């Protein structure tokens, strides 16, 4: 069953059409000609983890409604459940891309248990500028991973791939240290629960808005989940849920190809009235006003 789910993750993103290699856990992409055959003007919902290194050229893309520029030596990190649209790239662009399914990513414990601050930093700063040595190291890992995956299958291919990816993530952790302090330490049971909670939220769409729903999934009480969240992050469990739900709503409202009603339906609100009150409470304006203000800001 898990293999079927992870395959759907890649199929939903049309990854299988452009990948140099893909299986139920991961995909690697480096064929620019295949990518250019995709409709880059449309929008694509990405529900896998993505690491893309630009080696040459330049790309412009909208991530959750915000325009980003990817230049040579830039590493783009995308967590699941984002929308990419209106992408353009220079004719000379070269890149290397690794995609991991949410299920496989959870096995990579270093990243899935990274601190709350680190998760927030990556969400706000998805593009990191790498040094020449870091670019070279990324390419070495990528080339070795590509060679292992595309060569004749061998007995320990899966284990070798796992080891390579874990080593790569340690390297990424070191790169991140240049931007934010990540002190290695042993995690308490409460911190592990909190990280599991945030993974549940970020890895789902549409997101359930009930604290009790997440508590049930984690086999704890809603009261305990709220207490742990407050202790670890300074925010209640409800605040954290609303933070992620609001991000989804903001991203969808910025997509003018969708009606307000479609946005309400996709984010699992029972009716437009409830949706409008929720948006008013968290954004200070109605859904229509939010969209109008966004469109004005583009002019």
N, C-alpha and C positions, 0 to 999 in steps of 0.2 A: 504493500500500500504506500509506503514512504517513497519508493522509487517512482510510482505513478505521480505523486504529488510534486516531487522535485522536477520531474520531466515537464509537468504543466507549467511550472515557474518559467522554465526556459522557452517553452513553446509560446507562452503568452507574450513574451518579449521578442518573439521572432529570432531569438538567439540562434536556433538551429539552422536558420537560413544563412547566417553570416559567420558562424564559428569555424575556426580552424579545427577545433576538436570540442566535443561536448559529450557528457554522460549524465547520469542522474544526479551528480553532485556539483559539477563545475563545467565551465566552458572557457576556452581561451580564443581571443579574436585578434588577428593581426592583418587581415586581408582588406585593405582599403577599397579595392574595387568592388568587393561584395557589399561593403557597407554603403557605397555610393549608389547602389541599386535600390536601397531602401528609401521610403518616402520621408525625407528629413524635415519636411514642412509639417508633417502631422505630429500628433502627440503619442508618446509611448509611456505606459505605466510600467515602471521597473520594480519588480518585487523580488529581486535578488541583490546581493551585495556586489558592488562593482569597484574595481581598482583599475583606472586607465592612466597610463603614462604617455604623455605627448613627447615624441622624440624630435619632431620637425614640423614646421608649419604652425597653423593656428586654427582654433575652433571657437565658435560662438554658440552657446546653447542656453536655453531657459530651463532652470531647475526649480520646480514648484513655483513658477511665475517670476523668478528672479534671473536676470541675465548674467551669465558667467563667461569669462574669457579663459580659454585654455591655451597656454603658450608652450613652447619647447621647454622641456625639463620640469613641467608641471604635472603633478599627480592628482587626479580627480578621484575622490572617495565618495561613493554613494551607498547609503544604507537602503534597505528595502522600502517599498511603498513611496516612491517619488514619481513625479511625472516630468519627463523630458520632452521638450517641444521646440519647434522653430530653430533647429540646429543647422548651422552652416559651417563648412570647413574649407580651408585653402586647398588648392589642387595638389600641393606638395606635402600634405600632412602625412606623417607616419606616427603610428602609435602601437602600444601593446596593452592588451586588456585581459583581465582575469575576472570571471564572474563566479560567485559561489551561491548555492541555494541556501535559504534560511536554515534548513535542517542541517546542512553540512557546516554552516557557519557556527552553529551552536556547539559543534564538536571542537571548534577552535577556541578553547577556553580563555586564552590570553586576551582576545579582543572582546568576547562576549561578557567578560567579567571586568572590563576596564571601568575606571571610575566614572561616576555621574558627570563630573566636570569634563572628562575626556569625550564622552558621548556628546555632550552639549557643544563642545568645541568643534568636533567634526561636522555636526549638523549645521553650525553657523559658518564654518570655514571648510567647505568640501574640497578646496583646491590648495595643495601644498607645493611650494617651490623646492625642488630637490637640488642638491649640489651635484656637480659632475660625477663624483665618486658614488653618490647614492643612485644616480641614474644608471651608471655602469653595473652596480650591484643588482638593481632591479632587473636589468636585462639579462644578467647571468642566471638569476633564478628563473626568469621567464623562459629563457632558451632551454635550460635544463628540464624544466617542467614540460615544455612543449615536446622536447625530444623523447622524454619518458612516456608521454601520453600517446604520441603518434607512432611510436615504434612497435615492433611485434610484441604482443602481450606476453608478460612474464609472470611468474608465480606470485611475486611480492610487489606487483605494480601499484596496487592500492595503498599498501603500507608505505612504499617509497614516496608516493604522491602526498600522503598525509604528512610525512616527515618534512618534505620540501616546503609545503605550505606553512607548517608551523614555524619552521626556520625563517621563512619570509616574514611572517607576522612579528617575530621577535625583532627583525630588522626594522619593520615599520614602526614598532613600539619605540625603538631608539630614535627614529626620525621625528616622531611626535614629541619626544623629550625636548627637542629644540624649540617647540612652540608652547608646551605646557608641562608643568611638573607632574610626573607620574611615578610616585615612589612605590617600589614593589614591597608588598607586605602580605601577611596572611589575612584572609578575609574572615570576618565573623559570620555566624549563621544568619544573622540579621542582614548583613550586607549581601550575602549570596541570595537571600530571598528578594531583596530590593532589586538586584540586577536581573533576577528571573522575572520580576514584575515588569520592569522597563522593557525587557526583551519581548514579553507577551504583548505589550501595547504597541511597540514600534513594529513588530512583525505581523500585525493584523490590520485588515481593512475589509469592511468598515470596522471602526473601533467601538467595542462595547463601552458604554459610559457608566457602568455600574461597578462600584468598588467591590461589591459582593461577588460579582461574576469573576473577577480576577482572584479574589481571595479563595473562592471555591476551586479554581484551577490550581492554586498553589497549596491547597489543603490547609488553610489557616483561616482565622476569623477576620472579618472586615476591620474590626477594631484593632487587631494586632497589625494588620497590613498598614493601616493609617499611621499607627504609632511608629512602625519601622521606617516608613517613608519620611515622616517628619524628622526622625532622629538622623537618618542618613543624608537626606537632601535639603532639609529645612522646609520642605513643602509637604502638604498632606497628599494622600493617595488620590483624592478627588482632584486636587490642583494639577497633579501630574497627568492624570487622564485628560483633563480639560485642555492642558497644554498641547498634547498630541492631537486631540480631536480638532482643536482650533487650527492647528497647522494644516490638517487635511482640508478643512473647510476653506481656509485662505487659499490654498493651492487650487482647489476646484473652482472657487469663485473667480479666480484670475483667468480661468479658461473660458473665454467668451463663447466657445462653441457649445457650451452646456447651459441649459436654462436653470433658473433658480430652483425650480421644482426637481429637475434632474439631480442637482447637487444635494438637495434635501434627501432624495431617495437613496442616492449612492452612499450617503453618510448615515443612513438608517434612522432618520427621524420620522416619527409617525405621521406628521402633517406639516404643511408650510407654516402654520401659526407657531407651533412649537419650535421649528427651525429658526424662524424670524426672531423669536424671543431669546433663543440661545445665542444667536449672532449678535443681537443688540447688547446682551449682557457681557459678552466677551470682547466685542470690537467697538462698542459704543455707537453703532449705527445699524441700519437695516441691511440685509444682504444686497438689495438693489443699490443703496447708497455706497456700500463698500465697493461694489463693482464699478459704479460710476466714478468714484474717486480714484480707483486704480486706473481706469481708462484715461482720465484727465492727466494723471501723472506721466503717462506715456507720450503725451503730446509735447 
